[in-house]
């Protein structure tokens, strides 16, 4: 029981911090898998089991969203939470990773423009006196 409590505490306090989205998600998946070794779901095809599995999956999705960096992912988090039903944690991961990739591309583009702008300013051709 104490190991289950420890794992749930780690999951609840798990934050992205300065990690890439994939690193953060993999850390959470590792904790979820370890917790799954201790907490067994009944193996039947009844409605109750389906509801339990759905609840656990929604809980994972919320845990992932709560742990994301607010400055970088508050907009995509709001869009996901506004959906009629909560997507799977894997689908949310893909959406967030796509957002992260887009932001990295935009940052790279902005840096290239700054470098090129600086290059243009420092290398202007002086007009000739004719």
Buried (B, 14 or more C-beta within 10 A) or exposed (E): EEEEEEBBEBBEEBEBEEBEBEEBBEBBBEBBEBBEEEEEEEEEEEEEEEEEEEEBBBBBBBBBBBBBBEEBBEEBBEEBEEEEEBBEBBEBBBBBBEBBEEEEEEEEEEEEEEEEEEEEEEEEEEEEEE
